[in-house]
Amino acid sequence: MSLGEDRVTLPPVDEPIASTAALALRLASTLCHKDPATGESCAWYHGPWQLLRLLGLVMTPARHADFYGTALETTVGRRRVPRILISGAADYSLLGHVLAALRARSIEPEITVLDLCETPLALNRWYAERMAYPITIRHRDIFEYEVERPFDIICTHSFLGRFDQKQRGRLVEKWRELLCVGGAVITANRIQPAATAEPKAFSPEQARAFRDAVSRGAESLHLSTSIDPREIVRQADLYTTHQIVHPVRSREEFVGLFEQSGFIVDHISWSPIVSGARSDVSGPGVPGTSEYGRIIVGAGTLAHGEPHPDRSQDALQHGDEGGLRHRDQSRPRGEEQEPGAELADAEQREEREITRAGRGGTGLAGSDHGRERAGQSGRRGHGHGPVPAHDHGGRGKGGGRAEGEHVADA
C-alpha cells in the first residue's frame, strides 16, 4: 500500500521515564554487561540514559515517531501477526513505538527484543508487563544470534554508530540473514558530513557544557525521580567520559551499507531534527541540527538474486513533517506509574524461563522458544555493537554469564 492510505492516527506513546529512571539506574549497577578483561560495564550508558532523556540531551526514537509509525504501518502490509525484531535497545522506547503503531491498527505482532546487556532487556520486560503485551527477550550478541523462523521486520534506532565501518557491513549482512524474503529493516541514523573517520568522543569543552546542562536540570530531576542531584551529575560525568560514536558521514555511505548487502532501498527521507535541538550543548549523541537519514530497505530478492514480486518499489510521497520520499528526492530542511517491586536478580532470571499461556496455548513466538540459539562464531560485543574497551561495555568481549532466553508474560 502507498504511504498515507488508510492511515490510523496514532495515540501518544506511553513512556513513563520519570517513573523508571531510578529503576534503570538501579538495574544498571547490577545487570549491565561487564567486559571480563577490563571489568568495565555499560552501566555508564544504561544507568543515566533515561535521566538524559528527561533533559533532552540524547536522541531517541521519539524524535522520529512519525517516521517509525508510518514505516511500520506501510511495511506490515497485509500481515496480521508480523514477526518483528528490535535489534539493540537503550530502554523500552522503540518497543513503545512499535506497539503504538501496530496496535492502533489492531495488529498483534510477535516482538523479540535483542540485546547483549540485561538492563535494557529488563526494562523492556517491565514495559511489556505494564502494557499487558507478551514479548520475547533474547540476551544475545547480534553477531551470534540465529533463528529458525526469520523475521518480517527488523526495527532499530541509531544503532550503526555503535560499530566501526567494517563492523557495520557485518551488522547489515546479519540483519539480512535474519529476515525472510520480502522482509524489511526500518531505521534512523544521524549523518555527520563534517566528522572524520575516527570515533567521535566528547571534547573537554563539550563535556563541561554537558555537565553544566545536567547540573542546571538536576534539581528538577530530583523532584520527579527522587535521585540525588549529585548522583545525577556524577552519572553525566561518567557518560561523557565513556561515550564514543562511530559517525556515518554521508548519505552515500548510509545507503551504500544496505545496497552492498543486497537490500533494496524502498523509501528514504533526509531531514534535520529541529524540534528539541540543543544550541548550548554538543557532542556524540546530543540532539543537534545534523541531518538524519530515515530508511526502509527490503530483503526483496530470491536466492538467485531476482527481484521478489511482492516487494513494491513505489516511492512514498506522504507529506508528513519529515517527508518520506524516494531516495532520489532530497528535502530541505504520558501517564506515570511506579515501577513496582524490584526485578529478580540476574542470576535467578538467567536460570528461569518465564512461560506464558498465549494464543492457542503457545503464546506469541512460543513455537520459537528454545529454537533460537546463540551461534558459536562471530565476534562478541555489547548489544549496541562492539566498541572500544572504554566505550559501552568493551570491545569484542564476552559476558561472564550465560546468555539466556526469556519470554515476558503479560
Residue pairs with C-beta under 8 A, 6 or more apart in sequence:
1 74
1 77
2 74
2 314
2 316
2 317
2 318
3 70
3 74
3 267
3 316
3 317
3 318
3 324
4 70
4 317
4 318
7 70
7 73
7 318
8 73
8 104
8 105
9 104
10 65
10 69
10 100
10 101
10 104
11 100
11 104
12 100
12 334
13 62
13 65
13 93
13 96
13 97
13 100
13 334
14 96
14 100
14 130
14 131
14 334
14 335
15 62
15 92
15 93
15 96
15 334
16 130
16 334
16 335
16 336
16 337
17 50
17 53
17 54
17 91
18 54
18 224
18 225
18 336
19 336
19 337
19 338
19 339
20 50
20 91
20 123
20 126
20 339
21 50
21 51
21 54
21 221
21 225
21 227
22 225
22 226
22 227
22 339
23 123
23 126
23 339
24 46
24 47
24 49
24 50
24 91
24 119
24 123
25 47
25 48
25 51
25 227
25 231
25 235
26 342
27 46
27 118
27 119
27 122
27 123
27 343
28 41
28 42
28 43
28 46
28 47
28 119
29 43
29 47
30 345
30 346
31 117
31 118
31 119
31 122
31 346
32 41
32 42
32 43
32 45
32 46
32 47
32 117
32 118
32 119
32 393
33 41
33 42
33 116
33 117
33 118
33 382
33 383
33 393
33 394
33 399
34 40
34 41
34 393
34 394
34 399
34 400
35 41
35 389
35 393
35 394
35 395
35 397
36 397
36 398
36 399
36 400
37 389
37 394
37 397
38 389
38 394
38 397
40 389
40 390
40 393
40 394
41 393
42 117
42 119
42 382
42 384
42 392
42 393
43 119
43 238
44 235
44 238
44 239
44 241
44 242
44 243
44 392
45 90
45 239
45 242
45 243
45 384
45 392
45 393
46 90
46 91
46 117
46 119
46 120
47 119
47 235
47 238
48 232
48 235
48 236
48 238
48 239
49 58
49 90
49 91
50 91
51 221
51 225
51 227
51 232
51 235
51 236
52 58
52 214
52 236
52 239
53 60
53 91
53 93
54 217
54 221
54 224
54 225
55 213
55 214
55 217
55 221
56 276
56 278
56 287
57 210
57 213
57 214
57 278
57 281
57 286
57 287
58 90
58 285
58 286
58 287
59 158
59 190
59 273
59 285
59 286
59 287
60 90
60 93
60 157
61 68
61 93
61 94
61 97
61 157
61 188
62 93
62 97
63 273
63 275
63 276
63 287
64 157
64 188
64 292
64 294
64 322
65 97
66 320
66 321
66 322
67 188
67 269
67 294
67 320
67 322
67 324
68 94
68 97
68 98
68 101
68 155
68 186
68 188
69 97
69 100
69 101
70 316
70 318
70 320
70 324
71 186
71 267
71 294
71 296
71 324
72 97
72 98
72 101
72 102
72 153
72 155
72 186
73 101
73 102
73 105
74 267
74 296
74 316
75 153
75 184
75 186
75 296
76 82
76 102
76 105
76 107
76 109
76 152
76 153
79 107
79 152
80 107
80 108
81 107
81 108
81 109
81 110
81 364
82 102
82 107
82 109
82 110
82 152
82 153
83 109
83 110
83 112
83 149
83 150
83 151
83 152
83 153
83 180
83 365
84 98
84 109
84 110
84 111
84 112
84 151
84 152
84 153
84 154
84 155
85 111
85 112
85 114
85 151
85 153
85 154
85 155
85 178
86 94
86 95
86 98
86 111
86 112
86 113
86 114
86 124
86 154
86 155
86 156
87 114
87 142
87 154
87 155
87 156
87 159
87 175
88 114
88 115
88 142
88 156
88 157
88 159
88 162
88 383
88 384
88 385
89 95
89 113
89 114
89 115
89 120
89 121
89 123
89 124
89 383
90 120
90 384
91 120
91 123
91 124
92 120
92 123
92 124
92 126
92 127
92 128
93 157
94 155
94 156
94 157
95 111
95 113
95 124
95 127
95 128
95 135
96 127
96 131
98 109
98 111
98 155
99 111
99 131
99 133
102 108
102 109
103 133
108 364
109 364
110 136
110 364
110 365
111 133
111 135
111 136
111 364
111 365
112 135
112 136
112 137
112 138
112 151
112 365
112 372
113 120
113 121
113 124
113 135
113 136
113 137
113 138
114 138
114 140
114 142
114 145
114 383
115 121
115 138
115 139
115 140
115 383
115 384
116 139
116 140
116 141
116 142
116 380
116 381
116 382
116 383
116 384
116 393
116 399
116 403
117 382
117 383
117 384
117 393
118 139
118 346
118 349
120 383
121 137
121 138
121 139
121 406
122 343
122 349
124 135
124 137
124 408
125 135
125 137
125 343
125 406
125 408
126 339
126 343
128 134
128 135
128 408
128 410
129 408
129 409
129 410
130 337
131 410
132 410
133 410
134 356
134 358
134 363
134 364
134 407
134 408
134 409
134 410
135 364
135 407
135 408
136 364
136 365
136 368
136 369
136 405
136 406
136 407
136 408
137 405
137 406
137 407
137 408
138 145
138 372
138 405
139 350
139 403
139 404
139 405
139 406
140 374
140 403
141 374
141 378
141 380
141 381
141 383
141 398
141 403
142 171
142 174
142 383
142 385
143 170
143 171
143 174
143 375
143 378
143 379
143 380
143 381
144 374
144 375
144 376
144 377
144 378
144 380
145 174
145 178
145 372
145 374
145 375
146 372
146 373
146 374
146 375
147 178
147 368
147 371
147 372
148 368
148 371
148 372
149 367
149 368
149 371
150 178
150 179
150 180
150 183
151 178
151 179
151 180
151 183
152 179
152 180
152 182
152 183
152 184
153 183
153 184
153 185
153 186
154 175
154 178
154 179
154 183
154 184
154 185
154 186
155 185
155 186
155 187
156 185
156 186
156 187
157 187
157 188
158 188
158 189
158 190
158 285
159 171
159 187
159 189
159 384
159 385
160 168
160 171
160 187
160 189
160 246
160 248
160 254
160 257
161 189
161 190
161 245
161 246
161 247
161 248
161 284
161 285
161 385
162 245
162 246
162 382
162 384
162 385
162 386
162 387
162 392
163 170
163 171
163 246
163 385
163 386
163 387
164 199
164 246
165 197
165 246
167 379
167 381
167 385
167 386
168 246
168 257
169 257
169 260
169 261
170 378
171 385
172 185
172 257
172 258
172 260
172 261
172 263
173 261
175 185
175 261
176 261
176 262
176 263
176 299
179 185
179 299
180 299
181 299
181 300
181 301
181 302
181 308
182 298
182 299
182 300
182 308
182 310
182 311
183 298
183 299
184 266
184 296
184 297
184 298
184 299
185 258
185 263
185 295
185 296
185 297
185 299
186 295
186 296
187 294
187 295
188 292
188 293
188 294
188 295
189 248
189 254
189 292
189 293
190 247
190 248
190 290
190 291
190 292
190 293
191 248
191 249
191 250
191 251
191 254
191 270
191 290
191 291
191 292
191 293
192 200
192 247
192 248
192 249
192 290
193 249
193 250
193 291
195 247
195 249
197 249
199 244
199 245
199 246
199 387
199 388
199 391
200 244
200 245
200 246
200 247
200 284
201 243
201 244
201 284
202 210
202 240
202 241
202 243
202 283
202 284
203 283
206 240
206 281
206 282
206 283
207 237
207 240
207 241
207 283
209 280
209 281
209 282
209 283
210 236
210 239
210 240
210 281
210 283
210 286
211 233
211 236
211 237
211 240
213 278
213 280
213 281
214 232
214 233
214 236
215 229
215 233
218 229
218 230
218 232
218 233
219 229
221 227
221 229
221 232
222 228
222 229
222 232
240 283
241 390
242 390
242 391
242 392
243 283
243 284
243 285
243 391
243 392
244 284
244 387
244 388
244 390
244 391
244 392
245 284
245 285
246 387
247 284
248 254
248 293
251 270
251 291
251 293
254 293
254 295
255 265
255 268
255 293
255 295
255 327
258 265
258 295
258 297
259 265
262 299
262 301
262 305
263 297
263 298
263 299
263 300
264 297
264 298
264 299
264 300
264 301
264 307
264 311
264 313
265 295
265 296
265 297
265 327
266 296
266 297
266 298
266 300
266 311
266 312
266 313
266 316
267 295
267 296
267 315
267 316
267 324
267 325
267 326
267 327
268 293
268 294
268 295
268 296
268 324
268 325
268 326
268 327
269 293
269 294
269 322
269 323
269 324
269 325
269 331
270 291
270 292
270 293
270 294
270 330
270 331
271 291
271 292
271 294
271 321
271 322
271 323
271 331
271 333
272 289
272 290
272 291
272 292
272 333
273 287
273 288
273 289
273 290
273 292
274 289
274 333
276 287
277 287
277 288
277 289
278 286
278 287
278 288
282 288
294 322
294 324
296 316
298 308
298 311
300 307
300 308
300 310
300 311
301 307
301 308
302 308
315 325
315 326
315 329
316 324
316 325
316 326
317 324
317 325
318 324
322 331
323 331
325 331
343 349
344 352
346 401
347 401
349 404
349 406
350 401
350 402
350 404
351 404
353 369
353 405
353 406
353 407
354 406
354 407
354 408
354 409
355 363
355 369
355 407
355 409
356 363
356 366
356 407
356 408
356 409
356 410
357 363
358 364
358 366
363 407
363 409
365 407
366 407
369 405
369 407
370 405
372 405
374 403
379 386
379 396
380 386
380 396
380 397
380 398
381 387
381 393
381 394
381 395
381 396
381 397
382 392
382 393
382 394
384 392
384 393
385 392
386 395
386 396
387 393
387 394
387 395
388 395
389 395
389 397
